[in-house]
Amino acid sequence: MQKRYAKNPVGAHYGVRDWLLQRLTAVVMAGYTIFVILAILLHRPLNYPAWKSVFSEMWFQVGTMLFVASLLYHAWVGMRDILMDYIKPTGIRLTLQFGVAFVLLFYLVWTAAILWGR
Amino acid sequence: MSAAPKTRPKYYDLNLAHLPPPGLVSIFHRISGALLFFPALPIALYILHTTLGSAEGYARWAAFFDRPAVKIIVILAAWGYAHHFFAGIRYLLLDLHIGIDKPAAGTSAIAVLVLGLVSTAAIAWCVW
């Protein structure tokens, strides 16, 4: 007879969701990275008026926000994986995970303030 | 039935030189990822904040980036980003079962290491 699990072994599916979003956010960031590198190469040398004006463009603000939001989710999954691998005491690990999540939320709000706060 | 021993022996080989290329790609992906989260990310946001904040802030950072020591740090950061970028693309391809067999995975790992270094060299050339 086959051994039955007491609980549903696949749980809440957040593992697959995180795994998939880790990759989706990576694709978003890769696209933004290639775009920014090409833009910098085409507009060298960079100066303050040009720097300021590109960040006042709506499409670039939205693109940058999308990049940072992707980065934060990506960083959350990556840092959580690292903490799960190396920090075995549950209390310390959860405290560090809470710290990472808090810092990432702080960065999200900070980015919005940088882009639209002035 | 005897009780399982409380502590099991661990045999860690922490010498990275013993790792094959896919292992090196993996551990550098992890280390660069952690360093991009901290300290690279908050520094990048702080630079964005001050350079967009005022012309003086922009000029101050431009002068700061002219220092050779700072350029070296920028180049190291660029290597971390470039390696994470290329290693990530390799993992995306592996997820799609492209280059999954052992010889191909070994070749692509070497390609990632080389591309990371070549693009860092290109960035170094631009920065200097």
gemmi code that builds the backbone of each chain (N, CA, C; Angstrom):
import gemmi

chains = {
    "A": [
        ("MET", (0.835, -1.203, 0.000), (0.000, 0.000, 0.000), (0.868, 1.251, 0.000)),
        ("GLN", (0.429, 2.237, -0.737), (1.217, 3.464, -0.838), (1.118, 4.285, 0.438)),
        ("LYS", (2.254, 4.875, 0.830), (2.277, 5.697, 2.044), (1.555, 7.019, 1.765)),
        ("ARG", (0.635, 7.355, 2.687), (-0.114, 8.609, 2.502), (0.479, 9.703, 3.370)),
        ("TYR", (0.510, 10.907, 2.852), (0.941, 12.044, 3.663), (-0.201, 12.492, 4.549)),
        ("ALA", (0.133, 12.913, 5.769), (-0.889, 13.418, 6.676), (-1.445, 14.740, 6.159)),
        ("LYS", (-0.530, 15.529, 5.550), (-0.955, 16.820, 5.008), (-0.754, 16.802, 3.505)),
        ("ASN", (-1.413, 17.721, 2.828), (-1.178, 17.906, 1.408), (0.285, 18.321, 1.217)),
        ("PRO", (1.097, 17.467, 0.566), (2.527, 17.767, 0.513), (2.876, 18.987, -0.328)),
        ("VAL", (1.979, 19.414, -1.189), (2.319, 20.563, -2.022), (1.813, 21.878, -1.433)),
        ("GLY", (1.190, 21.824, -0.270), (0.890, 23.020, 0.494), (0.152, 24.102, -0.259)),
        ("ALA", (0.585, 25.336, -0.024), (-0.146, 26.502, -0.524), (0.328, 26.930, -1.907)),
        ("HIS", (1.231, 26.164, -2.513), (1.766, 26.451, -3.844), (2.641, 27.691, -3.897)),
        ("TYR", (2.992, 28.284, -2.745), (3.764, 29.514, -2.832), (5.174, 29.246, -3.351)),
        ("GLY", (5.633, 28.005, -3.193), (6.949, 27.662, -3.719), (7.006, 27.808, -5.227)),
        ("VAL", (6.027, 27.256, -5.920), (5.984, 27.338, -7.382), (5.762, 28.777, -7.822)),
        ("ARG", (4.888, 29.483, -7.114), (4.606, 30.878, -7.457), (5.881, 31.721, -7.338)),
        ("ASP", (6.618, 31.539, -6.220), (7.867, 32.282, -6.027), (8.888, 31.918, -7.092)),
        ("TRP", (8.968, 30.628, -7.386), (9.921, 30.141, -8.384), (9.641, 30.801, -9.733)),
        ("LEU", (8.340, 30.830, -10.099), (7.951, 31.394, -11.395), (8.171, 32.910, -11.425)),
        ("LEU", (7.775, 33.597, -10.341), (7.921, 35.051, -10.287), (9.391, 35.462, -10.218)),
        ("GLN", (10.217, 34.610, -9.597), (11.658, 34.854, -9.583), (12.158, 34.987, -11.025)),
        ("ARG", (11.661, 34.114, -11.898), (12.095, 34.114, -13.294), (11.449, 35.238, -14.110)),
        ("LEU", (10.174, 35.476, -13.862), (9.471, 36.548, -14.573), (10.106, 37.904, -14.265)),
        ("THR", (10.388, 38.153, -12.986), (11.008, 39.421, -12.600), (12.414, 39.532, -13.191)),
        ("ALA", (13.103, 38.390, -13.313), (14.442, 38.380, -13.911), (14.374, 38.846, -15.355)),
        ("VAL", (13.348, 38.392, -16.090), (13.202, 38.776, -17.499), (12.922, 40.280, -17.612)),
        ("VAL", (12.058, 40.794, -16.739), (11.766, 42.244, -16.725), (13.056, 43.029, -16.497)),
        ("MET", (13.845, 42.615, -15.495), (15.075, 43.329, -15.151), (16.107, 43.237, -16.269)),
        ("ALA", (16.187, 42.068, -16.918), (17.151, 41.895, -18.008), (16.814, 42.842, -19.156)),
        ("GLY", (15.518, 42.955, -19.478), (15.079, 43.860, -20.540), (15.429, 45.308, -20.223)),
        ("TYR", (15.137, 45.729, -19.004), (15.435, 47.102, -18.571), (16.946, 47.357, -18.617)),
        ("THR", (17.731, 46.371, -18.155), (19.194, 46.502, -18.127), (19.748, 46.739, -19.524)),
        ("ILE", (19.292, 45.931, -20.485), (19.784, 46.061, -21.867), (19.390, 47.428, -22.421)),
        ("PHE", (18.149, 47.849, -22.142), (17.681, 49.148, -22.618), (18.537, 50.282, -22.056)),
        ("VAL", (18.800, 50.257, -20.750), (19.555, 51.346, -20.108), (20.999, 51.384, -20.615)),
        ("ILE", (21.617, 50.210, -20.794), (22.995, 50.166, -21.296), (23.051, 50.781, -22.699)),
        ("LEU", (22.101, 50.410, -23.567), (22.068, 50.965, -24.923), (21.842, 52.479, -24.881)),
        ("ALA", (20.925, 52.922, -24.000), (20.617, 54.352, -23.893), (21.852, 55.141, -23.454)),
        ("ILE", (22.590, 54.587, -22.471), (23.794, 55.276, -21.976), (24.851, 55.339, -23.075)),
        ("LEU", (25.006, 54.227, -23.812), (26.008, 54.196, -24.889), (25.686, 55.219, -25.979)),
        ("LEU", (24.371, 55.422, -26.236), (23.970, 56.355, -27.290), (24.056, 57.809, -26.845)),
        ("HIS", (23.987, 58.054, -25.521), (23.916, 59.428, -25.035), (25.136, 59.858, -24.230)),
        ("ARG", (26.268, 59.193, -24.451), (27.466, 59.608, -23.727), (28.019, 60.909, -24.318)),
        ("PRO", (28.660, 61.813, -23.558), (28.764, 61.739, -22.104), (27.481, 62.249, -21.429)),
        ("LEU", (27.204, 61.695, -20.286), (25.988, 62.021, -19.545), (26.178, 63.353, -18.801)),
        ("ASN", (25.134, 64.172, -18.757), (25.197, 65.378, -17.912), (23.893, 65.540, -17.136)),
        ("TYR", (23.887, 66.512, -16.217), (22.750, 66.655, -15.310), (21.425, 66.938, -16.021)),
        ("PRO", (21.382, 67.909, -16.967), (20.084, 68.168, -17.630), (19.522, 66.925, -18.334)),
        ("ALA", (20.406, 66.157, -19.015), (19.947, 64.953, -19.719), (19.465, 63.891, -18.731)),
        ("TRP", (20.224, 63.710, -17.635), (19.896, 62.761, -16.566), (18.536, 63.096, -15.970)),
        ("LYS", (18.357, 64.394, -15.684), (17.123, 64.886, -15.068), (15.943, 64.706, -16.030)),
        ("SER", (16.181, 65.008, -17.308), (15.057, 64.996, -18.248), (14.575, 63.579, -18.549)),
        ("VAL", (15.516, 62.599, -18.614), (15.062, 61.236, -18.907), (14.232, 60.695, -17.742)),
        ("PHE", (14.594, 61.095, -16.517), (13.835, 60.628, -15.353), (12.533, 61.407, -15.153)),
        ("SER", (12.299, 62.459, -15.969), (11.018, 63.145, -15.875), (10.046, 62.619, -16.923)),
        ("GLU", (10.543, 61.707, -17.786), (9.659, 61.082, -18.776), (8.799, 60.028, -18.080)),
        ("MET", (7.500, 60.127, -18.330), (6.541, 59.196, -17.723), (6.896, 57.728, -17.996)),
        ("TRP", (7.207, 57.399, -19.249), (7.460, 56.000, -19.621), (8.709, 55.474, -18.911)),
        ("PHE", (9.721, 56.369, -18.711), (10.934, 55.898, -18.048), (10.713, 55.761, -16.538)),
        ("GLN", (9.880, 56.644, -15.977), (9.527, 56.521, -14.560), (8.810, 55.201, -14.305)),
        ("VAL", (7.848, 54.903, -15.176), (7.078, 53.664, -15.006), (7.989, 52.457, -15.205)),
        ("GLY", (8.849, 52.503, -16.244), (9.784, 51.414, -16.496), (10.725, 51.194, -15.322)),
        ("THR", (11.226, 52.298, -14.762), (12.150, 52.204, -13.625), (11.445, 51.628, -12.397)),
        ("MET", (10.205, 52.083, -12.181), (9.434, 51.565, -11.046), (9.181, 50.063, -11.204)),
        ("LEU", (8.879, 49.669, -12.446), (8.638, 48.251, -12.740), (9.913, 47.443, -12.483)),
        ("PHE", (11.061, 48.006, -12.894), (12.353, 47.358, -12.669), (12.611, 47.197, -11.171)),
        ("VAL", (12.431, 48.270, -10.411), (12.730, 48.214, -8.970), (11.760, 47.274, -8.259)),
        ("ALA", (10.481, 47.330, -8.626), (9.501, 46.431, -8.001), (9.874, 44.973, -8.289)),
        ("SER", (10.284, 44.693, -9.542), (10.727, 43.337, -9.899), (11.938, 42.940, -9.084)),
        ("LEU", (12.884, 43.892, -8.982), (14.117, 43.640, -8.238), (13.812, 43.279, -6.776)),
        ("LEU", (12.859, 44.003, -6.179), (12.566, 43.781, -4.766), (11.945, 42.401, -4.552)),
        ("TYR", (11.026, 42.017, -5.446), (10.436, 40.681, -5.300), (11.504, 39.599, -5.510)),
        ("HIS", (12.320, 39.824, -6.547), (13.417, 38.902, -6.882), (14.387, 38.776, -5.700)),
        ("ALA", (14.725, 39.924, -5.113), (15.650, 39.935, -3.971), (15.022, 39.236, -2.763)),
        ("TRP", (13.707, 39.404, -2.597), (13.023, 38.739, -1.477), (13.170, 37.210, -1.607)),
        ("VAL", (12.872, 36.679, -2.792), (12.942, 35.229, -2.989), (14.388, 34.750, -2.796)),
        ("GLY", (15.331, 35.493, -3.379), (16.732, 35.100, -3.281), (17.255, 35.151, -1.858)),
        ("MET", (16.967, 36.238, -1.152), (17.470, 36.376, 0.224), (16.794, 35.359, 1.142)),
        ("ARG", (15.499, 35.101, 0.900), (14.800, 34.100, 1.713), (15.438, 32.718, 1.506)),
        ("ASP", (15.766, 32.399, 0.243), (16.424, 31.118, -0.045), (17.769, 31.014, 0.683)),
        ("ILE", (18.542, 32.109, 0.642), (19.855, 32.113, 1.291), (19.691, 31.930, 2.804)),
        ("LEU", (18.743, 32.663, 3.398), (18.530, 32.562, 4.847), (18.047, 31.160, 5.228)),
        ("MET", (17.174, 30.574, 4.404), (16.676, 29.218, 4.702), (17.814, 28.205, 4.631)),
        ("ASP", (18.792, 28.460, 3.745), (19.900, 27.518, 3.593), (20.905, 27.592, 4.738)),
        ("TYR", (21.173, 28.812, 5.225), (22.311, 28.956, 6.144), (21.933, 29.264, 7.589)),
        ("ILE", (20.763, 29.846, 7.824), (20.402, 30.241, 9.189), (19.389, 29.224, 9.723)),
        ("LYS", (19.900, 28.283, 10.531), (19.026, 27.197, 10.976), (18.130, 27.555, 12.155)),
        ("PRO", (18.587, 28.344, 13.165), (17.671, 28.635, 14.284), (16.484, 29.477, 13.801)),
        ("THR", (15.276, 28.940, 14.026), (14.072, 29.544, 13.451), (13.887, 31.002, 13.849)),
        ("GLY", (14.123, 31.300, 15.125), (13.898, 32.665, 15.603), (14.780, 33.675, 14.884)),
        ("ILE", (16.072, 33.342, 14.774), (17.011, 34.258, 14.108), (16.647, 34.399, 12.637)),
        ("ARG", (16.310, 33.247, 12.004), (15.981, 33.278, 10.578), (14.744, 34.152, 10.318)),
        ("LEU", (13.711, 33.966, 11.118), (12.490, 34.752, 10.909), (12.733, 36.228, 11.158)),
        ("THR", (13.575, 36.531, 12.165), (13.898, 37.937, 12.432), (14.607, 38.554, 11.227)),
        ("LEU", (15.590, 37.805, 10.669), (16.322, 38.305, 9.501), (15.400, 38.439, 8.293)),
        ("GLN", (14.501, 37.458, 8.112), (13.559, 37.523, 6.988), (12.641, 38.729, 7.129)),
        ("PHE", (12.213, 38.991, 8.356), (11.374, 40.159, 8.607), (12.154, 41.428, 8.263)),
        ("GLY", (13.419, 41.459, 8.690), (14.275, 42.615, 8.398), (14.419, 42.840, 6.903)),
        ("VAL", (14.652, 41.756, 6.142), (14.801, 41.856, 4.682), (13.513, 42.401, 4.073)),
        ("ALA", (12.373, 41.836, 4.476), (11.084, 42.270, 3.915), (10.822, 43.737, 4.228)),
        ("PHE", (11.136, 44.147, 5.458), (10.914, 45.533, 5.866), (11.773, 46.481, 5.040)),
        ("VAL", (13.072, 46.121, 4.913), (14.005, 46.956, 4.152), (13.554, 47.070, 2.693)),
        ("LEU", (13.073, 45.939, 2.114), (12.645, 45.953, 0.721), (11.425, 46.859, 0.527)),
        ("LEU", (10.481, 46.818, 1.481), (9.317, 47.704, 1.400), (9.749, 49.166, 1.505)),
        ("PHE", (10.738, 49.404, 2.382), (11.289, 50.752, 2.526), (11.865, 51.228, 1.187)),
        ("TYR", (12.614, 50.355, 0.508), (13.205, 50.712, -0.786), (12.123, 51.015, -1.826)),
        ("LEU", (11.021, 50.260, -1.774), (9.929, 50.464, -2.731), (9.352, 51.871, -2.593)),
        ("VAL", (9.088, 52.257, -1.353), (8.520, 53.580, -1.096), (9.548, 54.660, -1.443)),
        ("TRP", (10.804, 54.403, -1.088), (11.892, 55.355, -1.385), (11.985, 55.588, -2.899)),
        ("THR", (11.929, 54.507, -3.670), (12.021, 54.627, -5.123), (10.877, 55.482, -5.669)),
        ("ALA", (9.668, 55.231, -5.176), (8.514, 56.032, -5.618), (8.740, 57.502, -5.262)),
        ("ALA", (9.302, 57.755, -4.081), (9.567, 59.136, -3.653), (10.616, 59.793, -4.546)),
        ("ILE", (11.662, 59.022, -4.914), (12.714, 59.560, -5.791), (12.118, 59.923, -7.156)),
        ("LEU", (11.266, 59.028, -7.678), (10.753, 59.213, -9.036), (9.673, 60.284, -9.127)),
        ("TRP", (8.816, 60.356, -8.101), (7.653, 61.260, -8.213), (7.548, 62.279, -7.084)),
        ("GLY", (8.469, 62.176, -6.113), (8.310, 62.961, -4.890), (8.703, 64.422, -4.991)),
        ("ARG", (9.273, 64.841, -6.149), (9.729, 66.232, -6.200), (8.803, 67.093, -7.065)),
    ],
    "B": [
        ("MET", (15.274, -0.497, 18.742), (15.723, 0.524, 17.794), (16.565, 1.563, 18.515)),
        ("SER", (17.743, 1.820, 17.988), (18.629, 2.767, 18.663), (18.301, 4.200, 18.229)),
        ("ALA", (18.543, 5.139, 19.147), (18.284, 6.545, 18.842), (19.298, 7.047, 17.825)),
        ("ALA", (18.835, 7.902, 16.924), (19.738, 8.482, 15.928), (20.710, 9.446, 16.633)),
        ("PRO", (21.961, 9.467, 16.195), (22.902, 10.398, 16.822), (22.443, 11.844, 16.623)),
        ("LYS", (22.672, 12.648, 17.653), (22.152, 14.029, 17.611), (22.869, 14.886, 16.582)),
        ("THR", (24.175, 14.670, 16.507), (24.923, 15.472, 15.529), (25.497, 14.550, 14.469)),
        ("ARG", (25.239, 14.924, 13.244), (25.786, 14.155, 12.143), (27.048, 14.850, 11.644)),
        ("PRO", (28.021, 14.083, 11.167), (29.246, 14.738, 10.704), (28.990, 15.546, 9.439)),
        ("LYS", (29.696, 16.651, 9.323), (29.572, 17.489, 8.129), (30.930, 17.549, 7.441)),
        ("TYR", (30.912, 17.407, 6.161), (32.155, 17.498, 5.396), (32.023, 18.621, 4.376)),
        ("TYR", (32.321, 19.821, 4.812), (32.250, 20.950, 3.888), (33.597, 21.134, 3.210)),
        ("ASP", (33.569, 21.233, 1.890), (34.765, 21.621, 1.154), (34.548, 23.053, 0.694)),
        ("LEU", (35.122, 23.994, 1.443), (34.857, 25.405, 1.156), (35.858, 25.994, 0.168)),
        ("ASN", (36.743, 25.161, -0.377), (37.717, 25.658, -1.345), (37.065, 25.756, -2.729)),
        ("LEU", (36.819, 27.008, -3.160), (36.114, 27.208, -4.427), (36.912, 26.684, -5.623)),
        ("ALA", (38.228, 26.585, -5.472), (39.067, 26.113, -6.570), (38.763, 24.653, -6.908)),
        ("HIS", (38.118, 23.920, -5.977), (37.768, 22.525, -6.229), (36.468, 22.373, -7.011)),
        ("LEU", (35.771, 23.493, -7.224), (34.469, 23.400, -7.881), (34.614, 23.375, -9.403)),
        ("PRO", (33.801, 22.570, -10.088), (33.743, 22.637, -11.554), (33.035, 23.931, -11.983)),
        ("PRO", (33.178, 24.358, -13.262), (32.580, 25.633, -13.702), (31.111, 25.829, -13.313)),
        ("PRO", (30.202, 24.825, -13.473), (28.806, 25.092, -13.072), (28.677, 25.425, -11.584)),
        ("GLY", (29.542, 24.813, -10.759), (29.529, 25.110, -9.323), (29.995, 26.523, -9.048)),
        ("LEU", (31.020, 26.953, -9.779), (31.522, 28.328, -9.625), (30.458, 29.342, -10.037)),
        ("VAL", (29.786, 29.071, -11.175), (28.718, 29.957, -11.635), (27.655, 30.070, -10.545)),
        ("SER", (27.314, 28.930, -9.952), (26.263, 28.876, -8.940), (26.626, 29.688, -7.696)),
        ("ILE", (27.826, 29.441, -7.149), (28.172, 30.124, -5.897), (28.404, 31.606, -6.139)),
        ("PHE", (28.982, 31.977, -7.302), (29.137, 33.411, -7.606), (27.786, 34.074, -7.841)),
        ("HIS", (26.827, 33.313, -8.386), (25.469, 33.839, -8.579), (24.865, 34.185, -7.220)),
        ("ARG", (25.080, 33.295, -6.265), (24.538, 33.503, -4.926), (25.230, 34.657, -4.211)),
        ("ILE", (26.587, 34.658, -4.254), (27.338, 35.717, -3.564), (27.037, 37.080, -4.193)),
        ("SER", (27.033, 37.139, -5.547), (26.768, 38.424, -6.201), (25.340, 38.879, -5.906)),
        ("GLY", (24.399, 37.933, -5.860), (23.016, 38.289, -5.538), (22.900, 38.906, -4.159)),
        ("ALA", (23.541, 38.290, -3.178), (23.502, 38.804, -1.804), (24.138, 40.191, -1.741)),
        ("LEU", (25.279, 40.378, -2.437), (25.969, 41.675, -2.400), (25.199, 42.749, -3.172)),
        ("LEU", (24.444, 42.330, -4.199), (23.618, 43.303, -4.919), (22.481, 43.786, -4.022)),
        ("PHE", (21.954, 42.873, -3.198), (20.911, 43.262, -2.240), (21.504, 44.212, -1.201)),
        ("PHE", (22.662, 43.842, -0.666), (23.364, 44.695, 0.284), (24.865, 44.522, 0.112)),
        ("PRO", (25.590, 45.608, -0.134), (25.212, 47.015, -0.057), (24.840, 47.701, -1.375)),
        ("ALA", (24.906, 46.995, -2.523), (24.785, 47.699, -3.806), (23.441, 48.419, -3.981)),
        ("LEU", (22.338, 47.761, -3.609), (21.013, 48.336, -3.845), (20.776, 49.650, -3.089)),
        ("PRO", (20.998, 49.691, -1.767), (20.793, 50.976, -1.082), (21.739, 52.068, -1.569)),
        ("ILE", (22.979, 51.705, -1.928), (23.916, 52.711, -2.445), (23.386, 53.260, -3.776)),
        ("ALA", (22.913, 52.355, -4.644), (22.393, 52.783, -5.945), (21.188, 53.714, -5.759)),
        ("LEU", (20.301, 53.378, -4.824), (19.131, 54.229, -4.588), (19.558, 55.585, -4.026)),
        ("TYR", (20.559, 55.557, -3.151), (21.042, 56.821, -2.574), (21.649, 57.703, -3.665)),
        ("ILE", (22.419, 57.079, -4.590), (23.012, 57.829, -5.703), (21.911, 58.413, -6.590)),
        ("LEU", (20.897, 57.605, -6.886), (19.776, 58.072, -7.697), (19.079, 59.257, -7.018)),
        ("HIS", (18.875, 59.110, -5.718), (18.221, 60.150, -4.914), (18.979, 61.480, -4.988)),
        ("THR", (20.308, 61.429, -4.771), (21.078, 62.679, -4.706), (21.387, 63.244, -6.091)),
        ("THR", (21.613, 62.368, -7.095), (21.928, 62.897, -8.427), (20.700, 63.546, -9.067)),
        ("LEU", (19.511, 63.031, -8.765), (18.297, 63.639, -9.312), (17.837, 64.818, -8.461)),
        ("GLY", (18.321, 64.849, -7.214), (17.874, 65.872, -6.272), (18.309, 67.276, -6.663)),
        ("SER", (19.580, 67.443, -7.056), (20.079, 68.772, -7.394), (21.300, 68.660, -8.298)),
        ("ALA", (21.593, 69.757, -9.010), (22.763, 69.797, -9.889), (24.043, 69.635, -9.062)),
        ("GLU", (24.044, 70.192, -7.830), (25.224, 70.074, -6.957), (25.436, 68.608, -6.576)),
        ("GLY", (24.340, 67.928, -6.253), (24.408, 66.505, -5.900), (24.968, 65.690, -7.058)),
        ("TYR", (24.519, 66.024, -8.253), (25.006, 65.340, -9.453), (26.508, 65.586, -9.629)),
        ("ALA", (26.918, 66.843, -9.481), (28.326, 67.218, -9.660), (29.210, 66.536, -8.602)),
        ("ARG", (28.671, 66.452, -7.388), (29.426, 65.825, -6.296), (29.703, 64.344, -6.613)),
        ("TRP", (28.677, 63.633, -7.090), (28.863, 62.217, -7.429), (29.763, 62.048, -8.649)),
        ("ALA", (29.619, 62.969, -9.621), (30.463, 62.892, -10.825), (31.931, 63.018, -10.428)),
        ("ALA", (32.221, 63.937, -9.491), (33.596, 64.114, -9.018), (34.057, 62.887, -8.245)),
        ("PHE", (33.140, 62.332, -7.437), (33.461, 61.145, -6.640), (33.831, 59.962, -7.539)),
        ("PHE", (33.098, 59.814, -8.661), (33.353, 58.697, -9.577), (34.641, 58.871, -10.379)),
        ("ASP", (35.251, 60.048, -10.297), (36.522, 60.262, -10.982), (37.702, 59.664, -10.209)),
        ("ARG", (37.482, 59.339, -8.938), (38.570, 58.781, -8.131), (38.868, 57.339, -8.554)),
        ("PRO", (40.165, 57.009, -8.695), (40.526, 55.638, -9.117), (39.974, 54.556, -8.181)),
        ("ALA", (40.032, 54.784, -6.862), (39.553, 53.771, -5.911), (38.060, 53.513, -6.118)),
        ("VAL", (37.308, 54.591, -6.399), (35.867, 54.459, -6.611), (35.603, 53.710, -7.922)),
        ("LYS", (36.437, 54.018, -8.936), (36.278, 53.328, -10.213), (36.476, 51.819, -10.054)),
        ("ILE", (37.440, 51.445, -9.220), (37.677, 50.012, -8.985), (36.446, 49.372, -8.340)),
        ("ILE", (35.839, 50.073, -7.383), (34.630, 49.543, -6.724), (33.486, 49.427, -7.736)),
        ("VAL", (33.356, 50.451, -8.603), (32.316, 50.424, -9.642), (32.526, 49.218, -10.559)),
        ("ILE", (33.790, 48.961, -10.915), (34.088, 47.836, -11.806), (33.772, 46.502, -11.120)),
        ("LEU", (34.096, 46.394, -9.828), (33.763, 45.164, -9.088), (32.245, 44.964, -9.024)),
        ("ALA", (31.530, 46.065, -8.779), (30.062, 45.991, -8.735), (29.517, 45.576, -10.102)),
        ("ALA", (30.146, 46.117, -11.163), (29.723, 45.769, -12.520), (29.931, 44.278, -12.775)),
        ("TRP", (31.040, 43.742, -12.246), (31.264, 42.309, -12.419), (30.163, 41.504, -11.715)),
        ("GLY", (29.810, 41.912, -10.503), (28.745, 41.215, -9.773), (27.443, 41.228, -10.548)),
        ("TYR", (27.098, 42.407, -11.097), (25.849, 42.532, -11.851), (25.914, 41.696, -13.133)),
        ("ALA", (27.055, 41.818, -13.851), (27.193, 41.107, -15.126), (27.138, 39.590, -14.910)),
        ("HIS", (27.862, 39.118, -13.877), (27.840, 37.670, -13.632), (26.428, 37.199, -13.277)),
        ("HIS", (25.762, 37.969, -12.405), (24.408, 37.595, -11.996), (23.470, 37.570, -13.210)),
        ("PHE", (23.658, 38.540, -14.103), (22.859, 38.664, -15.327), (23.042, 37.430, -16.229)),
        ("PHE", (24.300, 37.116, -16.571), (24.550, 36.005, -17.494), (24.239, 34.645, -16.856)),
        ("ALA", (24.569, 34.496, -15.572), (24.249, 33.238, -14.892), (22.733, 33.049, -14.843)),
        ("GLY", (22.018, 34.164, -14.624), (20.558, 34.103, -14.574), (19.971, 33.667, -15.910)),
        ("ILE", (20.527, 34.193, -17.007), (20.042, 33.791, -18.332), (20.306, 32.302, -18.558)),
        ("ARG", (21.474, 31.826, -18.079), (21.780, 30.395, -18.205), (20.747, 29.560, -17.442)),
        ("TYR", (20.370, 30.028, -16.234), (19.374, 29.270, -15.456), (18.009, 29.288, -16.135)),
        ("LEU", (17.670, 30.442, -16.749), (16.389, 30.506, -17.475), (16.383, 29.488, -18.618)),
        ("LEU", (17.516, 29.398, -19.335), (17.600, 28.429, -20.436), (17.546, 27.001, -19.906)),
        ("LEU", (18.236, 26.738, -18.780), (18.190, 25.387, -18.183), (16.761, 25.032, -17.767)),
        ("ASP", (16.025, 26.049, -17.237), (14.625, 25.814, -16.860), (13.788, 25.415, -18.068)),
        ("LEU", (14.166, 25.940, -19.236), (13.451, 25.599, -20.475), (14.026, 24.330, -21.111)),
        ("HIS", (14.903, 23.638, -20.364), (15.548, 22.393, -20.805), (16.439, 22.609, -22.030)),
        ("ILE", (16.983, 23.811, -22.123), (17.951, 24.093, -23.185), (19.344, 23.934, -22.584)),
        ("GLY", (20.170, 23.084, -23.213), (21.533, 22.854, -22.722), (21.569, 22.121, -21.393)),
        ("ILE", (20.657, 21.170, -21.221), (20.506, 20.518, -19.920), (21.496, 19.360, -19.727)),
        ("ASP", (21.997, 18.782, -20.821), (22.910, 17.654, -20.648), (24.278, 18.130, -20.173)),
        ("LYS", (25.027, 17.204, -19.570), (26.216, 17.598, -18.810), (27.278, 18.361, -19.617)),
        ("PRO", (27.666, 17.881, -20.824), (28.692, 18.644, -21.555), (28.227, 20.062, -21.901)),
        ("ALA", (26.951, 20.186, -22.353), (26.427, 21.508, -22.720), (26.374, 22.429, -21.503)),
        ("ALA", (25.957, 21.880, -20.346), (25.873, 22.692, -19.133), (27.260, 23.165, -18.699)),
        ("GLY", (28.257, 22.302, -18.891), (29.639, 22.683, -18.565), (30.131, 23.796, -19.474)),
        ("THR", (29.820, 23.671, -20.767), (30.234, 24.694, -21.741), (29.555, 26.028, -21.447)),
        ("SER", (28.228, 25.967, -21.166), (27.511, 27.226, -20.928), (28.000, 27.889, -19.636)),
        ("ALA", (28.422, 27.065, -18.646), (28.949, 27.629, -17.404), (30.234, 28.403, -17.687)),
        ("ILE", (31.112, 27.825, -18.525), (32.348, 28.519, -18.898), (32.007, 29.801, -19.663)),
        ("ALA", (30.993, 29.711, -20.556), (30.563, 30.889, -21.323), (30.096, 32.007, -20.396)),
        ("VAL", (29.353, 31.637, -19.339), (28.867, 32.635, -18.376), (30.043, 33.323, -17.692)),
        ("LEU", (31.022, 32.527, -17.243), (32.190, 33.097, -16.556), (32.952, 34.040, -17.487)),
        ("VAL", (33.127, 33.609, -18.746), (33.865, 34.424, -19.721), (33.091, 35.701, -20.056)),
        ("LEU", (31.772, 35.568, -20.335), (30.951, 36.738, -20.670), (30.931, 37.752, -19.519)),
        ("GLY", (30.871, 37.244, -18.292), (30.891, 38.137, -17.128), (32.175, 38.948, -17.094)),
        ("LEU", (33.306, 38.274, -17.340), (34.601, 38.955, -17.294), (34.783, 39.891, -18.491)),
        ("VAL", (34.347, 39.450, -19.678), (34.504, 40.280, -20.887), (33.664, 41.558, -20.769)),
        ("SER", (32.401, 41.418, -20.307), (31.571, 42.616, -20.194), (32.091, 43.539, -19.095)),
        ("THR", (32.671, 42.946, -18.022), (33.277, 43.783, -16.982), (34.468, 44.547, -17.551)),
        ("ALA", (35.250, 43.878, -18.407), (36.394, 44.542, -19.046), (35.911, 45.697, -19.920)),
        ("ALA", (34.793, 45.479, -20.637), (34.237, 46.538, -21.486), (33.784, 47.722, -20.634)),
        ("ILE", (33.131, 47.415, -19.507), (32.677, 48.482, -18.610), (33.886, 49.206, -18.013)),
        ("ALA", (34.918, 48.441, -17.648), (36.139, 49.035, -17.095), (36.755, 50.001, -18.099)),
        ("TRP", (36.742, 49.606, -19.367), (37.300, 50.446, -20.426), (36.500, 51.745, -20.544)),
        ("CYS", (35.162, 51.638, -20.443), (34.307, 52.826, -20.498), (34.522, 53.736, -19.286)),
        ("VAL", (34.679, 53.115, -18.115), (34.795, 53.884, -16.871), (36.136, 54.608, -16.821)),
        ("TRP", (37.186, 53.984, -17.414), (38.520, 54.585, -17.309), (38.902, 55.486, -18.417)),
    ],
}
model = gemmi.Model(1)
for chain_id, residues in chains.items():
    chain = gemmi.Chain(chain_id)
    for i, (resn, *xyz) in enumerate(residues, 1):
        res = gemmi.Residue()
        res.name, res.seqid = resn, gemmi.SeqId(i, " ")
        for name, pos in zip(("N", "CA", "C"), xyz):
            atom = gemmi.Atom()
            atom.name, atom.element = name, gemmi.Element(name[0])
            atom.pos, atom.b_iso = gemmi.Position(*pos), 0.0
            res.add_atom(atom)
        chain.add_residue(res)
    model.add_chain(chain)
structure = gemmi.Structure()
structure.add_model(model)
structure.setup_entities()
